[in-house]
């Protein structure tokens, strides 16, 4: 009897100990929906994040240096820079470099697509075809993976953002810049960047920025628009977004060298007349560009998914449906009487169901029109 009493007492004790963590309720009427963002946060941190950045511009504008400065890593440790003779024969090719970056437990799979050879030839009329083909290939691959059986582990290599580097030595946009951005703005988020801003004075940078924005508007080029702030946002965040919008196009310079200035280690470039600090907002827009990229990384991915990818997907499906209709018409001409057999051989099950739904919808519309006509006749 005593053993039974002890065992039952221990059972009750362990049960009370197990439920101790569930007995604390913060306030009466509190259910716990406020913890849903924490669940999403834990799941996202465990899964990690993916981001693909494309850098486009002429050789010698500091694209690789800027990317390495942005993410504090070396993406091109084994790159061999071609000499002048090799550059004459070089065509546009795309190089994708992927690196895993971890910061405070958050993992980022960063893919940077570089475009060496762009704009280096005398005739650049076909220099951007390889870039367009690469972007469409990534959309097509994602579409095929999304339509396949295994949709759990889809690798997203779609281009989420494109830094387009503009030379600081001109007086605005070149014809190549205008033509490229006009063809690219419907496929990817474009962020214009003025390279090597340390070559210009502050007045020259402001003048060049105004000229570039005027040309972008006059040619109807759509660059990535920073989203507007909600009314309930913090004033500091509103001011930050306002400054980022005013800084477009971003005048930047990159550097991977640490220099000592006034007893502090800074990342910059040493000149006979002084030091250009990369992370000093008074010297260039490097910090603003990095802030824009990091704080709006999720929005860049959403715009890619909801706008650019959906446009490609709808065009791709429309072309597929037109191709099937042309195949049906050719079968009708070839069979000479065996029309139904040709149609059934080409139409898939989904197309057949879709046609049945459309026929049913037309019948319902006809019935509704008849009912409306009868009601008007009775009046």
C-alpha positions as a LaTeX table, in Angstrom:
\begin{tabular}{lrrr}
\hline
Residue & $x$ (\AA) & $y$ (\AA) & $z$ (\AA) \\
\hline
Unk1 & 0.00 & 0.00 & 0.00 \\
Unk2 & 2.81 & 2.37 & 0.86 \\
Unk3 & 4.58 & 1.54 & $-2.43$ \\
Unk4 & 1.43 & 2.35 & $-4.39$ \\
Unk5 & 1.04 & 5.63 & $-2.51$ \\
Unk6 & 4.70 & 6.58 & $-3.14$ \\
Unk7 & 4.53 & 5.73 & $-6.84$ \\
Unk8 & 1.31 & 7.71 & $-7.30$ \\
Unk9 & 2.84 & 10.63 & $-5.40$ \\
Unk10 & 5.94 & 10.55 & $-7.61$ \\
Unk11 & 3.77 & 10.40 & $-10.76$ \\
Unk12 & 1.79 & 13.42 & $-9.65$ \\
Unk13 & 4.99 & 15.23 & $-8.72$ \\
Unk14 & 6.58 & 14.61 & $-12.14$ \\
Unk15 & 3.38 & 15.61 & $-13.89$ \\
Unk16 & 3.33 & 18.89 & $-12.00$ \\
Unk17 & 7.02 & 19.43 & $-12.81$ \\
Unk18 & 6.41 & 18.75 & $-16.51$ \\
Unk19 & 3.54 & 21.25 & $-16.77$ \\
Unk20 & 5.34 & 23.94 & $-14.82$ \\
Unk21 & 6.45 & 25.70 & $-18.04$ \\
Unk22 & 2.88 & 25.93 & $-19.34$ \\
Unk23 & 1.27 & 27.53 & $-16.30$ \\
Unk24 & 2.59 & 31.10 & $-16.74$ \\
Unk25 & 0.06 & 33.28 & $-18.50$ \\
Unk26 & 1.09 & 36.88 & $-19.08$ \\
Unk27 & $-2.29$ & 38.61 & $-18.93$ \\
Unk28 & $-5.90$ & 37.43 & $-18.83$ \\
Unk29 & $-7.23$ & 36.94 & $-22.34$ \\
Unk30 & $-3.74$ & 36.39 & $-23.80$ \\
Unk31 & $-3.77$ & 33.56 & $-26.38$ \\
Unk32 & $-0.28$ & 33.76 & $-27.83$ \\
Unk33 & $-0.70$ & 34.92 & $-31.44$ \\
Unk34 & 1.93 & 37.59 & $-30.77$ \\
Unk35 & 4.59 & 34.82 & $-30.86$ \\
Unk36 & 3.91 & 33.97 & $-34.52$ \\
Unk37 & 6.62 & 36.36 & $-35.81$ \\
Unk38 & 9.11 & 34.65 & $-33.50$ \\
Unk39 & 8.25 & 31.28 & $-35.07$ \\
Unk40 & 8.81 & 32.69 & $-38.57$ \\
Unk41 & 12.08 & 34.27 & $-37.39$ \\
Unk42 & 13.40 & 30.98 & $-35.96$ \\
Unk43 & 12.43 & 29.05 & $-39.09$ \\
Unk44 & 14.00 & 31.63 & $-41.41$ \\
Unk45 & 17.23 & 31.78 & $-39.42$ \\
Unk46 & 17.46 & 27.98 & $-39.43$ \\
Unk47 & 16.84 & 27.76 & $-43.18$ \\
Unk48 & 19.08 & 30.68 & $-44.12$ \\
Unk49 & 18.68 & 33.24 & $-46.87$ \\
Unk50 & 19.56 & 33.37 & $-50.57$ \\
Unk51 & 20.39 & 36.43 & $-52.65$ \\
Unk52 & 21.77 & 36.82 & $-56.16$ \\
Unk53 & 23.42 & 40.05 & $-57.24$ \\
Unk54 & 24.52 & 40.90 & $-60.78$ \\
Unk55 & 27.15 & 43.55 & $-61.49$ \\
Unk56 & 27.31 & 45.00 & $-65.00$ \\
Unk57 & 29.67 & 47.63 & $-66.33$ \\
Unk58 & 32.80 & 48.27 & $-68.33$ \\
Unk59 & 36.12 & 46.84 & $-67.23$ \\
Unk60 & 38.17 & 48.93 & $-64.82$ \\
Unk61 & 35.25 & 50.55 & $-62.96$ \\
Unk62 & 35.95 & 48.69 & $-59.70$ \\
Unk63 & 33.03 & 46.24 & $-59.72$ \\
Unk64 & 34.88 & 43.38 & $-58.01$ \\
Unk65 & 36.46 & 45.69 & $-55.43$ \\
Unk66 & 33.10 & 47.21 & $-54.53$ \\
Unk67 & 31.43 & 43.81 & $-54.09$ \\
Unk68 & 34.28 & 42.59 & $-51.88$ \\
Unk69 & 34.00 & 45.79 & $-49.82$ \\
Unk70 & 30.21 & 45.46 & $-49.46$ \\
Unk71 & 30.29 & 41.96 & $-47.97$ \\
Unk72 & 33.80 & 42.01 & $-46.41$ \\
Unk73 & 34.86 & 38.90 & $-48.29$ \\
Unk74 & 37.01 & 37.89 & $-51.25$ \\
Unk75 & 34.78 & 36.50 & $-53.98$ \\
Unk76 & 37.51 & 36.24 & $-56.60$ \\
Unk77 & 40.60 & 34.74 & $-54.95$ \\
Unk78 & 41.84 & 32.99 & $-58.11$ \\
Unk79 & 40.85 & 35.54 & $-60.75$ \\
Unk80 & 43.37 & 36.15 & $-63.54$ \\
Unk81 & 43.14 & 39.61 & $-65.09$ \\
Unk82 & 43.57 & 39.41 & $-68.89$ \\
Unk83 & 46.08 & 41.64 & $-70.65$ \\
Unk84 & 45.32 & 44.03 & $-73.50$ \\
Unk85 & 45.82 & 41.41 & $-76.24$ \\
Unk86 & 43.41 & 38.96 & $-74.60$ \\
Unk87 & 40.83 & 41.71 & $-74.08$ \\
Unk88 & 40.71 & 42.32 & $-77.85$ \\
Unk89 & 39.48 & 38.76 & $-78.40$ \\
Unk90 & 37.36 & 38.58 & $-75.25$ \\
Unk91 & 33.59 & 38.31 & $-75.55$ \\
Unk92 & 30.99 & 38.81 & $-72.86$ \\
Unk93 & 30.87 & 35.86 & $-70.50$ \\
Unk94 & 29.16 & 35.48 & $-67.17$ \\
Unk95 & 30.90 & 34.25 & $-64.04$ \\
Unk96 & 28.84 & 33.27 & $-61.00$ \\
Unk97 & 30.62 & 33.13 & $-57.63$ \\
Unk98 & 28.81 & 31.77 & $-54.57$ \\
Unk99 & 29.91 & 32.24 & $-50.98$ \\
Unk100 & 28.30 & 31.35 & $-47.65$ \\
Unk101 & 28.35 & 34.30 & $-45.22$ \\
Unk102 & 27.36 & 33.98 & $-41.57$ \\
Unk103 & 26.83 & 36.92 & $-39.22$ \\
Unk104 & 25.50 & 36.50 & $-35.68$ \\
Unk105 & 23.99 & 33.13 & $-36.47$ \\
Unk106 & 22.25 & 34.30 & $-39.69$ \\
Unk107 & 23.43 & 32.52 & $-42.83$ \\
Unk108 & 23.35 & 34.14 & $-46.27$ \\
Unk109 & 24.06 & 32.27 & $-49.49$ \\
Unk110 & 25.32 & 35.09 & $-51.70$ \\
Unk111 & 25.77 & 34.61 & $-55.44$ \\
Unk112 & 27.46 & 37.39 & $-57.42$ \\
Unk113 & 27.24 & 37.22 & $-61.20$ \\
Unk114 & 29.98 & 39.23 & $-62.90$ \\
Unk115 & 30.01 & 40.17 & $-66.60$ \\
Unk116 & 33.62 & 40.52 & $-67.77$ \\
Unk117 & 33.96 & 41.79 & $-71.32$ \\
Unk118 & 30.83 & 43.94 & $-71.27$ \\
Unk119 & 31.29 & 47.20 & $-73.18$ \\
Unk120 & 34.95 & 46.53 & $-74.01$ \\
Unk121 & 34.54 & 45.89 & $-77.75$ \\
Unk122 & 34.30 & 48.47 & $-80.51$ \\
Unk123 & 30.92 & 47.11 & $-81.61$ \\
Unk124 & 28.82 & 46.43 & $-78.51$ \\
Unk125 & 25.51 & 45.85 & $-80.29$ \\
Unk126 & 25.42 & 42.19 & $-79.20$ \\
Unk127 & 27.26 & 42.52 & $-75.91$ \\
Unk128 & 24.16 & 42.20 & $-73.71$ \\
Unk129 & 22.54 & 39.20 & $-75.42$ \\
Unk130 & 24.46 & 36.79 & $-73.18$ \\
Unk131 & 23.21 & 38.65 & $-70.09$ \\
Unk132 & 19.57 & 38.47 & $-71.21$ \\
Unk133 & 19.92 & 34.78 & $-72.02$ \\
Unk134 & 21.39 & 34.09 & $-68.58$ \\
Unk135 & 18.54 & 35.91 & $-66.80$ \\
Unk136 & 15.92 & 34.04 & $-68.84$ \\
Unk137 & 17.70 & 30.73 & $-68.17$ \\
Unk138 & 17.43 & 31.28 & $-64.42$ \\
Unk139 & 13.73 & 32.11 & $-64.72$ \\
Unk140 & 13.17 & 29.03 & $-66.88$ \\
Unk141 & 15.05 & 26.80 & $-64.47$ \\
Unk142 & 13.01 & 28.10 & $-61.54$ \\
Unk143 & 9.80 & 27.60 & $-63.53$ \\
Unk144 & 10.74 & 23.99 & $-64.32$ \\
Unk145 & 11.68 & 23.29 & $-60.69$ \\
Unk146 & 8.46 & 24.89 & $-59.48$ \\
Unk147 & 6.44 & 22.73 & $-61.88$ \\
Unk148 & 8.30 & 19.53 & $-60.97$ \\
Unk149 & 7.55 & 16.90 & $-58.38$ \\
Unk150 & 10.23 & 17.86 & $-55.83$ \\
Unk151 & 9.39 & 21.46 & $-54.87$ \\
Unk152 & 10.79 & 21.28 & $-51.36$ \\
Unk153 & 14.44 & 22.09 & $-52.07$ \\
Unk154 & 14.32 & 24.60 & $-54.93$ \\
Unk155 & 17.52 & 26.63 & $-55.31$ \\
Unk156 & 16.68 & 30.21 & $-56.24$ \\
Unk157 & 19.33 & 31.54 & $-58.65$ \\
Unk158 & 17.15 & 34.28 & $-60.14$ \\
Unk159 & 18.77 & 37.71 & $-60.33$ \\
Unk160 & 17.29 & 39.77 & $-57.51$ \\
Unk161 & 19.26 & 42.95 & $-58.10$ \\
Unk162 & 21.56 & 44.39 & $-60.76$ \\
Unk163 & 24.16 & 47.05 & $-60.01$ \\
Unk164 & 24.75 & 48.92 & $-63.26$ \\
Unk165 & 28.05 & 50.80 & $-63.13$ \\
Unk166 & 28.22 & 54.14 & $-64.91$ \\
Unk167 & 31.55 & 55.67 & $-65.83$ \\
Unk168 & 32.38 & 58.91 & $-63.98$ \\
Unk169 & 34.43 & 60.24 & $-66.90$ \\
Unk170 & 31.49 & 60.98 & $-69.22$ \\
Unk171 & 28.83 & 63.65 & $-69.11$ \\
Unk172 & 25.92 & 61.32 & $-68.38$ \\
Unk173 & 24.72 & 58.05 & $-69.88$ \\
Unk174 & 26.30 & 56.54 & $-72.97$ \\
Unk175 & 24.12 & 55.08 & $-75.76$ \\
Unk176 & 25.14 & 51.61 & $-74.56$ \\
Unk177 & 23.93 & 52.43 & $-71.03$ \\
Unk178 & 20.55 & 53.65 & $-72.29$ \\
Unk179 & 19.99 & 50.72 & $-74.63$ \\
Unk180 & 21.00 & 48.13 & $-72.04$ \\
Unk181 & 18.86 & 49.51 & $-69.21$ \\
Unk182 & 15.84 & 49.96 & $-71.50$ \\
Unk183 & 15.97 & 46.28 & $-72.40$ \\
Unk184 & 16.83 & 45.10 & $-68.90$ \\
Unk185 & 14.39 & 47.05 & $-66.70$ \\
Unk186 & 11.51 & 44.65 & $-67.40$ \\
Unk187 & 13.55 & 41.63 & $-66.30$ \\
Unk188 & 15.42 & 42.67 & $-63.15$ \\
Unk189 & 15.71 & 45.39 & $-60.49$ \\
Unk190 & 18.25 & 47.96 & $-61.71$ \\
Unk191 & 20.24 & 50.08 & $-59.25$ \\
Unk192 & 22.43 & 52.66 & $-61.07$ \\
Unk193 & 25.86 & 53.21 & $-59.53$ \\
Unk194 & 28.43 & 55.89 & $-60.40$ \\
Unk195 & 31.80 & 54.16 & $-60.14$ \\
Unk196 & 35.03 & 55.66 & $-58.83$ \\
Unk197 & 33.36 & 58.67 & $-57.25$ \\
Unk198 & 36.69 & 59.72 & $-55.72$ \\
Unk199 & 37.66 & 61.04 & $-59.17$ \\
Unk200 & 35.06 & 63.82 & $-58.92$ \\
Unk201 & 34.43 & 66.75 & $-56.63$ \\
Unk202 & 31.15 & 67.08 & $-54.71$ \\
Unk203 & 29.77 & 69.64 & $-57.19$ \\
Unk204 & 30.69 & 67.41 & $-60.13$ \\
Unk205 & 28.97 & 64.42 & $-58.46$ \\
Unk206 & 25.76 & 66.40 & $-57.88$ \\
Unk207 & 25.79 & 67.69 & $-61.45$ \\
Unk208 & 26.36 & 64.18 & $-62.85$ \\
Unk209 & 23.61 & 62.70 & $-60.66$ \\
Unk210 & 21.07 & 65.23 & $-61.87$ \\
Unk211 & 22.08 & 64.65 & $-65.51$ \\
Unk212 & 21.79 & 60.88 & $-65.19$ \\
Unk213 & 18.36 & 61.02 & $-63.50$ \\
Unk214 & 17.08 & 63.40 & $-66.18$ \\
Unk215 & 18.24 & 61.04 & $-68.93$ \\
Unk216 & 16.74 & 58.02 & $-67.15$ \\
Unk217 & 13.36 & 59.77 & $-66.95$ \\
Unk218 & 13.49 & 61.07 & $-70.53$ \\
Unk219 & 14.21 & 57.61 & $-71.94$ \\
Unk220 & 11.51 & 55.93 & $-69.84$ \\
Unk221 & 13.92 & 53.67 & $-67.95$ \\
Unk222 & 12.43 & 52.09 & $-64.84$ \\
Unk223 & 14.99 & 51.66 & $-62.07$ \\
Unk224 & 14.28 & 49.97 & $-58.74$ \\
Unk225 & 11.93 & 52.25 & $-56.77$ \\
Unk226 & 12.50 & 52.27 & $-53.05$ \\
Unk227 & 9.19 & 51.46 & $-51.32$ \\
Unk228 & 7.34 & 54.27 & $-49.59$ \\
Unk229 & 7.16 & 54.27 & $-45.81$ \\
Unk230 & 3.95 & 53.55 & $-43.94$ \\
Unk231 & 2.43 & 56.22 & $-41.74$ \\
Unk232 & 3.21 & 54.25 & $-38.57$ \\
Unk233 & 6.94 & 53.92 & $-39.31$ \\
Unk234 & 9.56 & 55.55 & $-37.11$ \\
Unk235 & 10.69 & 59.03 & $-38.04$ \\
Unk236 & 14.31 & 57.88 & $-38.18$ \\
Unk237 & 13.44 & 55.18 & $-40.72$ \\
Unk238 & 11.44 & 57.68 & $-42.81$ \\
Unk239 & 14.40 & 60.04 & $-42.85$ \\
Unk240 & 16.74 & 57.19 & $-43.82$ \\
Unk241 & 14.55 & 56.16 & $-46.77$ \\
Unk242 & 14.28 & 59.80 & $-47.85$ \\
Unk243 & 18.08 & 60.16 & $-47.90$ \\
Unk244 & 18.44 & 56.90 & $-49.83$ \\
Unk245 & 15.99 & 58.09 & $-52.49$ \\
Unk246 & 17.85 & 61.38 & $-52.83$ \\
Unk247 & 21.20 & 59.56 & $-53.19$ \\
Unk248 & 20.19 & 57.66 & $-56.36$ \\
Unk249 & 22.31 & 57.06 & $-58.42$ \\
Unk250 & 24.78 & 56.07 & $-55.73$ \\
Unk251 & 28.27 & 57.56 & $-56.18$ \\
Unk252 & 30.62 & 54.99 & $-54.65$ \\
Unk253 & 34.21 & 53.88 & $-54.46$ \\
Unk254 & 35.52 & 50.61 & $-53.07$ \\
Unk255 & 38.65 & 49.63 & $-51.16$ \\
Unk256 & 39.88 & 46.49 & $-49.43$ \\
Unk257 & 42.87 & 48.10 & $-47.71$ \\
Unk258 & 42.83 & 49.08 & $-44.03$ \\
Unk259 & 44.55 & 52.39 & $-43.31$ \\
Unk260 & 45.24 & 54.16 & $-40.04$ \\
Unk261 & 43.73 & 57.64 & $-39.84$ \\
Unk262 & 43.91 & 59.62 & $-36.58$ \\
Unk263 & 44.56 & 56.46 & $-34.60$ \\
Unk264 & 41.63 & 54.55 & $-36.16$ \\
Unk265 & 41.65 & 51.71 & $-38.68$ \\
Unk266 & 39.52 & 52.67 & $-41.68$ \\
Unk267 & 38.87 & 51.08 & $-45.07$ \\
Unk268 & 39.96 & 53.52 & $-47.74$ \\
Unk269 & 42.34 & 54.68 & $-50.45$ \\
Unk270 & 45.55 & 56.63 & $-49.82$ \\
Unk271 & 46.37 & 59.55 & $-52.13$ \\
Unk272 & 49.14 & 62.16 & $-51.89$ \\
Unk273 & 46.53 & 64.74 & $-50.85$ \\
Unk274 & 44.75 & 62.59 & $-48.28$ \\
Unk275 & 42.72 & 59.48 & $-47.57$ \\
Unk276 & 39.34 & 58.64 & $-49.10$ \\
Unk277 & 37.37 & 56.74 & $-46.47$ \\
Unk278 & 34.98 & 54.29 & $-48.09$ \\
Unk279 & 32.64 & 54.11 & $-45.10$ \\
Unk280 & 32.49 & 57.87 & $-44.56$ \\
Unk281 & 29.18 & 59.32 & $-45.89$ \\
Unk282 & 30.94 & 62.65 & $-46.49$ \\
Unk283 & 33.28 & 61.02 & $-49.01$ \\
Unk284 & 30.95 & 58.70 & $-50.99$ \\
Unk285 & 27.61 & 56.87 & $-50.93$ \\
Unk286 & 29.07 & 53.46 & $-50.06$ \\
Unk287 & 27.26 & 53.26 & $-46.70$ \\
Unk288 & 23.99 & 54.35 & $-48.31$ \\
Unk289 & 24.29 & 51.71 & $-51.01$ \\
Unk290 & 24.99 & 48.97 & $-48.49$ \\
Unk291 & 22.13 & 50.17 & $-46.27$ \\
Unk292 & 19.76 & 50.14 & $-49.24$ \\
Unk293 & 20.81 & 46.63 & $-50.21$ \\
Unk294 & 20.59 & 45.16 & $-46.71$ \\
Unk295 & 17.42 & 46.88 & $-45.48$ \\
Unk296 & 15.52 & 46.26 & $-48.74$ \\
Unk297 & 16.89 & 42.81 & $-49.59$ \\
Unk298 & 13.54 & 41.15 & $-48.84$ \\
Unk299 & 11.68 & 43.72 & $-50.95$ \\
Unk300 & 14.07 & 43.12 & $-53.86$ \\
Unk301 & 13.27 & 39.42 & $-53.69$ \\
Unk302 & 9.53 & 40.07 & $-53.50$ \\
Unk303 & 9.59 & 42.40 & $-56.52$ \\
Unk304 & 11.57 & 39.78 & $-58.43$ \\
Unk305 & 9.01 & 37.09 & $-57.52$ \\
Unk306 & 5.81 & 39.09 & $-57.90$ \\
Unk307 & 6.66 & 41.32 & $-60.87$ \\
Unk308 & 9.57 & 40.18 & $-63.03$ \\
Unk309 & 9.18 & 36.42 & $-62.60$ \\
Unk310 & 5.39 & 36.59 & $-62.97$ \\
Unk311 & 5.81 & 38.56 & $-66.21$ \\
Unk312 & 8.20 & 35.93 & $-67.55$ \\
Unk313 & 5.93 & 33.12 & $-66.37$ \\
Unk314 & 2.81 & 34.59 & $-67.99$ \\
Unk315 & 4.67 & 35.21 & $-71.28$ \\
Unk316 & 6.09 & 31.70 & $-71.19$ \\
Unk317 & 2.69 & 30.11 & $-70.58$ \\
Unk318 & 1.06 & 32.28 & $-73.26$ \\
Unk319 & 3.66 & 31.17 & $-75.81$ \\
Unk320 & 3.10 & 27.55 & $-74.80$ \\
Unk321 & $-0.67$ & 27.83 & $-75.30$ \\
Unk322 & $-0.22$ & 29.50 & $-78.70$ \\
Unk323 & 2.17 & 26.73 & $-79.73$ \\
Unk324 & $-0.40$ & 24.08 & $-78.78$ \\
Unk325 & $-3.13$ & 25.90 & $-80.73$ \\
Unk326 & $-0.90$ & 26.03 & $-83.82$ \\
Unk327 & $-0.25$ & 22.30 & $-83.43$ \\
Unk328 & $-3.99$ & 21.62 & $-83.29$ \\
Unk329 & $-4.62$ & 23.64 & $-86.45$ \\
Unk330 & $-1.90$ & 21.80 & $-88.35$ \\
Unk331 & $-3.35$ & 18.46 & $-87.27$ \\
Unk332 & $-6.76$ & 19.55 & $-88.56$ \\
Unk333 & $-5.32$ & 20.38 & $-91.96$ \\
Unk334 & $-3.27$ & 17.17 & $-92.25$ \\
Unk335 & $-5.87$ & 14.64 & $-91.17$ \\
Unk336 & $-8.63$ & 15.75 & $-93.65$ \\
Unk337 & $-11.64$ & 14.61 & $-91.71$ \\
Unk338 & $-10.09$ & 12.94 & $-88.68$ \\
Unk339 & $-10.20$ & 16.24 & $-86.78$ \\
Unk340 & $-11.24$ & 14.87 & $-83.42$ \\
Unk341 & $-8.38$ & 12.36 & $-83.34$ \\
Unk342 & $-5.78$ & 15.08 & $-83.99$ \\
Unk343 & $-7.22$ & 17.33 & $-81.32$ \\
Unk344 & $-7.27$ & 14.58 & $-78.71$ \\
Unk345 & $-3.67$ & 13.65 & $-79.49$ \\
Unk346 & $-2.42$ & 17.19 & $-78.86$ \\
Unk347 & $-4.63$ & 18.45 & $-76.07$ \\
Unk348 & $-3.54$ & 17.53 & $-72.59$ \\
Unk349 & $-5.90$ & 16.72 & $-69.77$ \\
Unk350 & $-5.58$ & 20.21 & $-68.29$ \\
Unk351 & $-6.41$ & 21.86 & $-71.61$ \\
Unk352 & $-9.47$ & 19.65 & $-72.01$ \\
Unk353 & $-10.73$ & 20.58 & $-68.53$ \\
Unk354 & $-10.07$ & 24.24 & $-69.25$ \\
Unk355 & $-12.07$ & 24.10 & $-72.47$ \\
Unk356 & $-14.97$ & 22.41 & $-70.68$ \\
Unk357 & $-14.96$ & 25.16 & $-68.02$ \\
Unk358 & $-14.92$ & 27.85 & $-70.71$ \\
Unk359 & $-17.83$ & 26.19 & $-72.56$ \\
Unk360 & $-19.80$ & 25.97 & $-69.31$ \\
Unk361 & $-19.08$ & 29.63 & $-68.60$ \\
Unk362 & $-20.32$ & 30.61 & $-72.06$ \\
Unk363 & $-23.54$ & 28.65 & $-71.54$ \\
Unk364 & $-24.13$ & 30.37 & $-68.21$ \\
Unk365 & $-23.55$ & 33.77 & $-69.84$ \\
Unk366 & $-26.06$ & 32.93 & $-72.59$ \\
Unk367 & $-28.64$ & 31.82 & $-70.02$ \\
Unk368 & $-28.12$ & 35.03 & $-68.05$ \\
Unk369 & $-28.56$ & 37.11 & $-71.21$ \\
Unk370 & $-31.79$ & 35.27 & $-72.01$ \\
Unk371 & $-33.14$ & 35.86 & $-68.48$ \\
Unk372 & $-32.30$ & 39.57 & $-68.72$ \\
Unk373 & $-34.07$ & 39.78 & $-72.08$ \\
Unk374 & $-37.20$ & 38.13 & $-70.64$ \\
Unk375 & $-37.25$ & 40.51 & $-67.67$ \\
Unk376 & $-37.00$ & 43.51 & $-69.98$ \\
Unk377 & $-39.79$ & 42.09 & $-72.19$ \\
Unk378 & $-42.06$ & 41.69 & $-69.15$ \\
Unk379 & $-41.51$ & 45.31 & $-68.14$ \\
\hline
\end{tabular}
